[in-house]
Amino acid sequence: MKKADLITGLVLLVLSGYVIRESWMMPASATFGPGSGFLPLWLGILMALLSVMLMAGAWFRKPDPTEKAPFPAGKALLRVAAVMVGLGVYIFLMEVLGFVLNTFLFVSYLMLAVERERWKPAGMVAVLTTAGLYIIFQVLLGITLPKNMFGL
């Protein structure tokens, strides 16, 4: 995990630098309080500090010879690729199929093709996940979700 923590810390440090740079260009204060750049700036600074702490902890930690490889390989890498392809298709079909049908199909794909679950539990998880997300975002938060040509 030492190598993985060093790589992750470095990636997060670069990302936090980008967040800090971009938020620096936004106004830090507005007429009645903090502006749009206030929160991203401080979150970027916090992320930079935490990533430096992660890298420092990994740098000074002794390597463990019994440790497994930190990144997926073989079949696990194929599963990661399958999830990424599924996410790409999910994004592409969102405007065509709408949120409800698209999310149901995506969760079904994850459960059946990636996780190799049986049909019944996969269908139950897909229905409950789609219904839960719909209730949270559409009903409780009032966020308009994408709909297909049939209004679903």
Secondary structure, 3 states (H helix, E strand, C coil): CHHHHHHHHHHHHHHHHHHHHHHHCCCCEECCEECCCHHHHHHHHHHHHHHHHHHHHHHHCCCCCCCCCCCCCCHHHHHHHHHHHHHHHHHHHHHHHCHHHHHHHHHHHHHHHHCCCCHHHHHHHHHHHHHHHHHHHHHHCCCCCCCCCCCC
